[in-house]
Amino acid sequence: MESEDMANTSARMLRLLSLLQTHRYWPGSELADRLEVSPRTLRRDVDRLRELGYPVDASRGVAGGYQLQAGAAMPPLLLDDEEAVAIAVGLRSAAAGAVAGFEETSVRALAKVIQLLPPRLRRRIDALQAVTAPGVLGGGPVLDAVTLTTIAMACRGEERLRFDYAPRDGEAMRRHVEPHRLVSLGRRWYLVAWDLDRGDWRSFRVDRLSGPSLTGARFRPRELPGGDPVVWLRSRLATIPSRYEVSVLIEAPEDTVRSFIGHWGAVTPVTASSCRLTMSVDDLGWPIMVLGVLSAPFVIESPAELRDRARRAGETLIRNTTVS
């Protein structure tokens, strides 16, 4: 029984630490309700975190509550300055797509790390970012890490968010949402959120979003239809017509093309040594780059604009090639 109590206490403290690491202010009553404990037990758990080195501020009174200090040290990792900077820079690169499949995890981790870094280290990271050019595979939009982490913190802290949004067609306007999840799909980031002004679920391309700000207003999460944000987003995007529907017959095995394309296009086998690549894109630059890097014979089936673009690209390469 004693070991079971210790396990329950450890699990509860991890949950408490996870909530506090959003760095929002938590009223004591709300925090106790979340953890399903008494205010007295909550105070004991906070004291245990302090003993482990986590600086938790507390305010007393009717509206008393708790908040993890910003810019605190990072126990129990015990990172030195160089290690902390290296981790933050590495996470930014992964969030930009440098490591396929780790984009969303990297943003969540980056949101935690950035909040714990003191201002002097944040300035070093910003300076390093300013003089380096991140490469995004496939020509996807390069996003501001502050924008991504602000949205990630709003999702994690269940805090309403305001931002300016420029839709595909139309003028930018102010939006007020309850953020649910950041989703990395293809070469873009999307925010899945409940739009308070429209009273419905919406998706927002993060590269079209600017000036996100936390409002301090908390909310109870709604249930997303179907429960899976990736499936929901895919089904929603499927109803939005892309500018170009690409179909290319490639003289290369299906596995070879699929290993490069990943989830950014559909690959179906035609023969043992050929396959068909289909993509829905707004910009023909990405399929041109794919065909160039694959270095395999191909036949462009559609659209006609892609054939013209490929021909011009080939002529430009030949014209600018210098033979020594």
N, C-alpha and C positions, 0 to 999 in steps of 0.2 A: 504493500500500500504506500509505503514511504517513497519508493522509487517512482511509483505512478504519480504521486503529488509533485515530485521534483520535475518529472517530464512535463506535466501540465503547466508548472510555473515557468519552465524554460520556453515552452511554446508560446505562452502568453507574453513573456518579455520580448521575444522576437517580434511578435505582432505589435507590441507597444512601440518597439524601436522602429519598425517599418512605418507606423503612423507618424511618429515624431520626425522621421527623416524627410517628410514633405516640407518641413520647416514652416508650416502654418501654425497659428496659435490654436490650441485645443482647449476649450472649456473643460474643466475637470469632470463635470457631469456627463458630457458627451463622450469623453474618452472612456470613462468607466462603463457607460452603456455599450460602447463598441466592444469592449473586452469582457463584458458581462461579469464585472466584479464590483465590489463595494469601493467607495472613495478611500477607505482605509487601506485596502489591498492595493489600490492604485498607487497610493503614496509610498507603500513599501517597495513596489516594483520600480518606481522612479528612483528611490534611494539606491536600489541595487544597480541600476544603470549608472548612477553617479559614481558608485564604488568601482565600476568597470572603466571609468574614465570618460563617460559621455556627459557633457555639460548641459544639463536640463534646467532651464529657468522656470521658476514657479511664481505665480502671483496668488495672493490670498483674497478672501472675501467672497461675496455671493457670486461674482462673475469670475472667480479664480480659475486658473488653468495652467497649462504647461506648454513649453516650446523649446525645441533644441536650438542651441545657440548657432548662429551663422558664423562661418569662418572658423569653426572649431577644429581641433586636431581630429585625426581619423582613427581612433582606437577601434578594434584591436589590430588594425593593419600596420600601424607604426611606420608609415611611409615617410621618407625624407623628401625634401623639396623637389629634387630632380626626378624621383620616382613618381611623385604625384603629377608633375607636369607631363611626364612621358605617358602616364595612363590616360590623362585627359585628352592629349593630342591623338593618341592611338584610338580612343573611343570616337573622337570626331571623324577620323578617317574611316572607321568601320561604319559609322552612321551614314557617311556619304556613299557607301556602297563598295568600299575597298575590300570587304570580306563578305561575299554573298551569303545571305541567310542570317547575318548577325545585325542587320540594320536596326530593327526594332529593339532588340535586347541592348544594343549599344546606346541608343537614345535613353532608355530607362536608366542604365548605369551612369551615363553622362550626367543626367539630371541630378542624381545623388552626389556624384563626385564634385561637380561644380559648386553645389550649395555648401559643401564642407570646406572648400578651398578658401584660404584667406585672400583678401584683395590683392596683395602683392603677387601672389601666384596667378591669380586670374589675369592680371595685367601682362604677365610674362606669356601666358598662353595666347592672349589676344594679339600681342605683338608678333609672336611666332606665326599665328594664323594669317596676319596681315601681309607677311612677306613670303608666304608659300602659296603655291597654286594647286589646290586639290584637284585630282583627276576623278571624274565620275564616269564609269564605264558606260558607253553607249550614248554619251552626250546628254545625260539627264541634267536637270537644273541643279546648280550648286546652292545649297540652303544655308542660311545663317544659323549657327549652332545655338545662339541665344534664343532664336525663335522656336527651334525644335525643343529645347529644354524647357522653355516657358510653357509650351503646350503640354509637354510630358508631365510637368509638375501639376498643371491644372487637372489633367486626367487622373493622376495618381492621388492628388489631394481632394478630388471631388469638389472642385471650385469653379464657379462660373467664369467664363472667359469672354472678353470683348476684343474685336480686331476689325481691321478694314479688309474687305474682300473684293477682288476684281474678277467677276465671272468671265466666262469665255466670250460672251457677247453682252455688252452693257457697261455702265459706269460702276466704279468701286463704291461700296456702301458699307456702313457700320453693321456688324453682326454681333449678336449676343447669344451665347450658346452654353449648354451643359456638355462639356467634352467627355467623350466615352473612350475612344482609343485612337492612337496613331497607328496607321497601317502603311507599310512599305509595299508597294505593288508596282512591278515593272521597274521603271527608272524614276518613279515619283513617290512622294509622300502624300498621304491623305489624312485628314482629320475626320473621324466619324463622330458626329455630335447631334444632340437634340437642339434644334433651332427654336429658341424661346419666342421669337417674333412670328414664326410660321407654324409653330405647334406641331412639328413633324421632324423625323430624322433626316439629316442632310449629310453630304460628304463635301469636303472642301480641300482643294489642292493646296498644299502648304506653300508652294512657290508663288501662288497668287494671293497669299495672305500676308498682311503686314501689320506691324504695331500691336502684337498680341499683349494684352495686359490682364493680370489676375485681378478679379474684382473683390476678393475677400468673402464673397457670398457662397456658402456651401450648399450642396444639394444632395438628395438621396438618389443614387443611380437608378435610371429607368431600365427596363428590360428591352434589349435590342431584339427586333424580330429575327427569329432563328437562332439567336444567341452568339453566332460566330461572326465577328466583324469583317473578316476577310471574305467569307462567303457572301455576306450582305453587300459588301462593296463591289465584288465582282459582278453580282447580279444587277446592281444599280448601274455600273459602268457599261454593262452589255446593252442597256437601253439607250445609251447616248451614242449617236453616230459619230464615228471618227472621220477625219477628213479623207483618209486614204485606206483602202482595203488592199493589202499587198499579197500577191501570190507569186512564188518563184519556184521553179523546178531546178533542183541543185544536184549535180553529179557528185554526190558524196554520201556515205552511209548515214542513216538516220541518227545513230548514236553520236557520230562526230559533230553533226550540226546541232543536235539537242544539247550536247555538253557545253557548247558555246552560247547558245541562245537562252538556255535556262527557261524561266517562266515568262520571257518577254515575247514569245511567239509560239505558234503551234507547229509541230513537225510531224508529218505522217509519211510512212515509207511508201515508195512507189515500186522499187525493185531492191535487191540486196545491196546495190551500190548507188541508189539515188533516192531522193525524198522530196517532198513538197513543203515549203515553208510558207505559212500564212501569218500575217500580222495586221493589226489595226493601229494606225499611227496618224498623228497630226503633222509630223515632219518627216520628209523622205531622207533626211540626213542619216538617221539611224539604220535603215535597211541598206543604204549605200555603204556605210561603214562595215556592216556585217558581211556583205558580199565581198568587199575588198579584203577583209581579214581572213575569210575562209579559204581564199585562193583556190576555188574549185570552179569548173565550168558551170554556167547556169543559163536558164532561159526565163526571162521576166514575162509572166503571163498577164499580170495587171499590177498597177494601172499604167496607162500609157505615159503618164508624167514621169514614172520611175525609169522607164526605158530611156526617155530623153535625158533625164538627170544622170543616169549611169553613163550614157554616151558622152555627155559633156565632161563628166568627171574623168573618164578615160582619156579624152583628148587633152584635158588640162595636164594630166600626169605626164603624158607623152611629150607635150610641148615644153614642159618645165624640167624634163629629165636632162641632166648634163652627163655626157659620156666622156670619161677621162681616157 
